């Protein structure tokens, strides 16, 4: 209880101190809440002792680290201090040492060792020293002569002084006392040591050949020449090549000029000038490289390139330093010609790089790949010339730059991420569409930005860029499918092996390395994505569903929809209600297992042209207002795009228009069967009826059984062999283009398609003529009088089923009153002859058009359709 009371008192004091709560508010609800939280924290907290063995092990590891980093003084100091602590053990010593270890900040870099004398901040107090302590009598140092100045130069030698000094042990750190210096004090001259080596100083001054006083003045008008030694000229040349200022070589902008006043005694001026000019040219190229390395670079691989240039310059400077050391050694021979040979040999690589650098645009951000392409071309040229040693060294430089450049490529292919910091990468993220509609992920989220004239892509990588783009998008696709692949990150050393590629030419090496980099990630991501689309996303199920919905694969379901829509149109009742059409379609396709009816939606287009005139009800063009939409899962929607769905809808509408024309003729033929009275035009009517049905059946069969079936089989084969999503998209796009062309829906075939539509309208008109002829003019006039009341009844029963009709004959009248045919201006026989003439004209036009297309494009399906129509036309003539 006493512990609890003490703890409660301490908690109250802690809350009062930290929360600044006044004494009169100690009993408030807020204070009690804080107290409960603190008590709960103390009860649940675990305060175990620090593991002393772990601390000891960590300290031993720290000592080893100091020794590895050549900080032996730190290791010894730490060991000695730990030994001192062992002699004075404390119960909280592990906790203290653990705290110090956690607070330490780079001890190997920032720590310093203080000597024991410096650490003794408070030395033991000593008694003051007096003269009597030094000598009992106090007279040993009383002689005044000890305070006189002694001239050591007169009667002492350096050897005597050194021997005396060697016997005296002086401390390293002498205590210094503050002294007051008189401002007017002048240091006497005899304090300084006199210059005894005047000859040495004179020889040093004479060796400075650039000083004017070393050369006698010449009479006015004579050329001033300065003779120097070959060793001096060699030293000046080495300094110039190292980028240092010299007297013989003068820096002139980007070039070097030679001071022709300096000559050699054993060489002519022309020979010496030619030799020095060779050195100047090399030095100018080296300076170009040095200046280039000083330019700021924002492109990552260019930074690697500059770093490699600096290393090569440093290596060349080492060669120059070694040559200078050789010339300084005793008995060595100095030769400028040999120096030129050595310099040319070791600067050959830098000179080639300097020539390449001068061709680069200083603003490398406009042409980011120019340096990499130029380096690639340079290596290929050297390899073609047979310079293997230089080409191999430059190849190493190239692959170092390529390794840096390919880091963005590897990040994109392995993670599906775009490095925003790399402005030269050719893949751009479209921020407007990213994290938006997943149905456009493959097409709109990322853009292949090749730049102006493909300046963002190295020329040697142009062939594989599309694979890189596809592999990265596949990784993004898989990430959103929650199926990221486990790809092992490849090391660049695995891509480029010097031992196994020495016999390959450089372009083959680059191509091999890039193929290894791309093919591994591309093949893995593409195959995994292909499996996900096939097995998890239902690619084949969705394709089969589109075949049923748009291409009339199952006529049992399509006929239900056609019968309801065509019957409503013929009866003049409201047929374009989207809820009614959607319900009819979902009910009809409910028996098809591959179709998800919840994704099915029918949306008629409500336009003035489709609703304003009654004549539009008697043409197949009214069916273009129906738009059937089948929603695909987002992974499949990336393969089957909206443009493809639009083509599906156009094909579906065309097939429905053909079925509409056949429905009108067949239905009218059933009505005609009830009439037994023979007529004068029965032969022509029966011939037209038969011929129209034959053409309709053949066109429809040609489109469904030949065109669509053959193209679908080819699509399945192409999709099965597709390597990636791009290949699948291309296969389906080719499939839709083939269907659009063979179904006569492309723009260049619009004249033939329009002729077929006119033929279909002619078929509907033929059925209307038959219906009007059976009714007669009197009955038609009677129907016009009852037209309005019947419309009102039809509008109220638009959602009724066919089984709810009260009177079949009345329904027939309701159908017949929608006809717009009249025999007042021309008789029935004349109109039938007109229909026959139009039928012959349209079939002949379509046949001739298809034959000409077959001859031009060579498409086999058009030739087949044209031959069948031609055969039918020839048969009718006989």
HELIX and SHEET records of a PDB file:
HELIX    1   1 UNK A    2  UNK A   19  1                                  18    
HELIX    2   2 UNK A   23  UNK A   25  5                                   3    
HELIX    3   3 UNK A   29  UNK A   44  1                                  16    
HELIX    4   4 UNK A   52  UNK A   68  1                                  17    
HELIX    5   5 UNK A   72  UNK A   87  1                                  16    
HELIX    6   6 UNK A   93  UNK A  103  1                                  11    
HELIX    7   7 UNK A  107  UNK A  110  1                                   4    
HELIX    8   8 UNK A  116  UNK A  119  1                                   4    
HELIX    9   9 UNK A  131  UNK A  134  1                                   4    
HELIX   10  10 UNK A  144  UNK A  147  5                                   4    
HELIX   11  11 UNK A  152  UNK A  155  1                                   4    
HELIX   12  12 UNK A  158  UNK A  166  1                                   9    
HELIX   13  13 UNK A  189  UNK A  191  5                                   3    
HELIX   14  14 UNK A  198  UNK A  207  1                                  10    
HELIX   15  15 UNK A  212  UNK A  214  5                                   3    
HELIX   16  16 UNK A  230  UNK A  241  1                                  12    
HELIX   17  17 UNK A  269  UNK A  294  1                                  26    
HELIX   18  18 UNK A  300  UNK A  328  1                                  29    
HELIX   19  19 UNK A  336  UNK A  358  1                                  23    
HELIX   20  20 UNK A  370  UNK A  385  1                                  16    
HELIX   21  21 UNK A  388  UNK A  415  1                                  28    
HELIX   22  22 UNK A  438  UNK A  440  5                                   3    
HELIX   23  23 UNK A  441  UNK A  444  1                                   4    
HELIX   24  24 UNK A  452  UNK A  454  5                                   3    
HELIX   25  25 UNK A  459  UNK A  464  5                                   6    
HELIX   26  26 UNK A  465  UNK A  480  1                                  16    
HELIX   27  27 UNK A  492  UNK A  495  1                                   4    
HELIX   28  28 UNK A  506  UNK A  531  1                                  26    
HELIX   29  29 UNK A  532  UNK A  536  3                                   5    
HELIX   30  30 UNK A  539  UNK A  550  1                                  12    
HELIX   31  31 UNK A  555  UNK A  570  1                                  16    
HELIX   32  32 UNK A  578  UNK A  589  1                                  12    
HELIX   33  33 UNK A  597  UNK A  599  5                                   3    
HELIX   34  34 UNK A  608  UNK A  611  1                                   4    
HELIX   35  35 UNK A  614  UNK A  618  5                                   5    
HELIX   36  36 UNK A  620  UNK A  625  5                                   6    
HELIX   37  37 UNK A  634  UNK A  637  1                                   4    
HELIX   38  38 UNK A  642  UNK A  672  1                                  31    
HELIX   39  39 UNK A  682  UNK A  701  1                                  20    
HELIX   40  40 UNK A  702  UNK A  708  3                                   7    
HELIX   41  41 UNK A  709  UNK A  721  1                                  13    
HELIX   42  42 UNK A  725  UNK A  742  1                                  18    
HELIX   43  43 UNK A  747  UNK A  749  5                                   3    
HELIX   44  44 UNK A  750  UNK A  785  1                                  36    
HELIX   45  45 UNK A  787  UNK A  796  1                                  10    
HELIX   46  46 UNK A  802  UNK A  804  5                                   3    
HELIX   47  47 UNK A  808  UNK A  816  1                                   9    
HELIX   48  48 UNK A  828  UNK A  857  1                                  30    
HELIX   49  49 UNK A  860  UNK A  877  1                                  18    
SHEET    1   A 2 UNK A 226  UNK A 227  0                                        
SHEET    2   A 2 UNK A 262  UNK A 263  1                                        
SHEET    1   B 2 UNK A 249  UNK A 252  0                                        
SHEET    2   B 2 UNK A 255  UNK A 258 -1                                        
SHEET    1   C 2 UNK A 427  UNK A 429  0                                        
SHEET    2   C 2 UNK A 446  UNK A 448 -1                                        
SHEET    1   D 2 UNK A 600  UNK A 604  0                                        
SHEET    2   D 2 UNK A 626  UNK A 630 -1                                        
END                                                                             
